[in-house]
């Protein structure tokens, strides 16, 4: 299984709802075993870094993750969110 974790920070706090809506469109892509978008609860105490949203998804294999990333809804979500975000950090980890 592969866990896909992405952190987002809004450029402007007024855009938080629009960012969430854009990220939530990703839930319509059928390849994920599990998918969620959540607001971060706090700043990093060591660095003071703020993360507004975390996207967490699980995929059975690399082929499913690749299909997710090549889906037209994924491209649309990028169009919606990229102009509104300041920071994006993604990680894919294999479990098991």
Buried (B, 14 or more C-beta within 10 A) or exposed (E): EBBBBBBBBBEEEEBBEBBBBBBBBBBEBEBBEEBBBEEBEEEEEEEEEBBBBBBBBBBEEEEBBEBBBEBEBBEBBBEBBEEBBEEBEEEBEEEE
